[in-house]
């Protein structure tokens, strides 16, 4: 569906421009996996231990 393609494009742009740089600054990683029926699936990795954010 064309609308879903536009949504996926925008999600990927937001991840690349805003989320990914912040996550990478803390040694983590985030990757878009899929979008289906309003649900975004991501692969997330972290490298911090003892992080105060829980």
Protein Blocks (a to p, Z undefined) as FASTA:
>chain_A
ZZlmmmmmmmmmmmmmmmmmmmmmnopacddfbdcehiacdddddfbehiabZZ
